[in-house]
Amino acid sequence: MIALGPRAAEGSLAREVFGPLGGVVECAAALAERSVGQFVGERRGELDRILAGVQGIGSFGPETMAILDQLGYLREHEVPATSLLLWSGGIEEVSPDLGGDEAVGRMARMGTDLQLVHLLQALVGTASFRAGADDTEETAARIVEVLSAAARLAAPAHERTVREVFLMWRTAFLPGVLMPSSASPEAVKRGFRPYAHLLEAALEAPRP
């Protein structure tokens, strides 16, 4: 395996975050029956807060943040039904009905759920590589803020709470990293565990 330099590694982590964030935007725009450009214009303030949080979590420089613009997720572009099919993990069968309202709605809702979970996985992975040990609590709080804002993007058509996203991630994604049989290096497991614990403490506080 070829070792990546710091800048390449930073760019790779950023792409891992920007991909699912772009998926959330495209799916949310479909649910809102808006073009991507219209949707981004209406939610610009919220998206700017998300990006500021991502930059803080990853300690990403301006060049790294510019990758998002290069990817084009926040610029006006067509979102074909096949893109929603990919974001949703293939929930629909490829057929002439793929572009119908019912199929589009189902793919956009599933796509929002799946990409929010991928986004949380990417945020925790980025934090575990980029944040210092002394900054774990502050970084976990930033993850909650970013994820909360991202989860609101699809509202009111398909609102998810950050707690719901956390529960989906904890059950479907986290064991793949932490199980003894996982191929994840021990350093990765040590990085993920503190965030799993802090996110649980923040989002699963005991009910009175």
N, C-alpha and C positions, 0 to 999 in steps of 0.2 A: 504494500500500500504506500502511495506517495503521500508524504506529510504535506499538509497545506500550510502556507504561511499565515500569519495573523490576519492580514487583510482578506485573503481568500476565505479563511474560516469564518470571519465576521460576515462576509457577503453570503456565504452558504447558510448561516443561521438566519440572516435576514430574509432570504428567499423562503425558508421554511415557515416563517411567520407570514410573509406577504401573500403566499399562495392561498392558504385558507381564508385570510382576510378578504382577498379578492373574491373567493367563492361566496363568502357571506354577503358581500356587496352585490354580486350578480344575482344571487338567489333572492335577496331582500328586494332588489329592484323589480324582479319578476313578480313577487308577491304584491308589491305596491303598484303594479301595472304602470311603471315608469321606465323610461330609458335609463341607462346607467348614468348618463350625463345629468339628466333631470334629478335623479335620486341623489347623486353626489352633491349637486348644488343645494338641494333641500336639507341635506344632513352634513354639510361641510363642517360646521362647528363641532359636531360630535366626532366626525372622522379625524379632525385635527387633534382633538383630545386623545383619541385612540393612538394616533401616530406619535404624539409627544410621549405617551406612556410607553409605547414600544421602544422608542429611542432611549428612554431612561432605563428600561429593563435590560436592554442589550448594550448599553453604552455605545450605541452606533453613531458613527460620524456622519457628516452631511453626504459624503460620497456613497456610503452604504444606504442611507435613507433614499437617495436618488434612484436606487434600484427599483423602487415601487413605481416611479414614474416611467421607467424604462419598460416595465412589465405591462403597463397600460391599463391596469384594472380599474383605475379611477377616472379614466378618460372615456369620452363617449364612444361606444362601440356596440355592435349587435351582439346579443347573447342568444345563440341558437339553442333549440331544444336539446341538441346533442351535448352542449356544454352543461346544461342542467342535469342531463343524464349522468355525466361524469362526476359532477359535484355531489350528486345524490347516491353514488355508489351503485348505479345500475338498478335502482328500484323499479323502473319501468322496463317493459320489453320493447325493443326497437320495432316500431310498427308505424303505419300511416297515421295512427292516432297520437303519436308522440308529441305533436305540437298542439294538441287540443287543450282546452282550458283545464279540464280535470287532471290530465297527466302533468301539465306544466305546474299546476298548484301542488300536486303531490311531490313532484321532483324538487320544487323550490323549498317546500317545508322540510323534506328529508335532507336536502342539501344544506339548508341552514343549520339543522341539528348536527349533521356530520362534520361540517366545516368548523363550527364553533368548538367542537371537541378536538379537532385537529389543531385549531388555533391555540387552545389551552395546552395541548401537548407541546407545541412549538414554543410557546412562551415559557413553560417550565424548563424545557430543554435549553433554551437560550439563557435563562436565568442561572441554571446550574453550571453553565460554562463561563458566563461573563460576569456575574455578580460576585462580589467578595463575600467571604463567610460572615463578616460583620454586618453585611447589608441584607441578609436573608429576610428578616422580618419586613423591612421597608420594601424590598422587591416583591415579596408575596402580596403586600397591600396594593402595589402597583398592578400586579397581575389581576387581582380582583377588580380594580377600577377599569382596566382595559377590557376585561372579559364582560363586565357588567354593561359597559357602553356598547360593545359589539353585539351582545345579546339583545339589546334594545333596538338594533337597526331594523329588524324584521317586524317590529310591533307597528300597529296593533293586529296585523293579519296573522302573525305567528310569533307571539311573544314567548321568550324563554327567560327564566330567571337564571342568574349566575349559579345559584345552587343546583338547579336542574342540570346545567352543563357540567358542573363539577361532578355530580353523581354519575352522569353518563361516562365521563372521562375516568373516574376512579374505578368503575367496574369493567369498562371495556378496554381501556388503554393501559392503565397503570400496572396491572399484573404482568403484562407483556414486557415491561421494563424490570420489574422487581422480583419476579419469581426466580427461585434458585436455578430453574432450567432455562432461564432467559439467556440469550447470547450477549446481553448488555454487559459491558465491562463493570467491574466493581466501582470504579470511580463514578460512572454514570448513576449507578444505584445510590451511591452516597450523595450524589447531587440532587437526585429526585426526592429522596425520602423526606428531607426537611421541608420541602415545599408541599409535599402531600400532607404532612402533619399540620403545617401552618394554614393551608387552605381549608383543611377539615375544621380546625379550630375557629376559623373566621366564618365558615359557611354552614357548619353543623353544630352551632352552639346549642347546648341542651335546652329544651323547651321547658318553661315553668310548669 
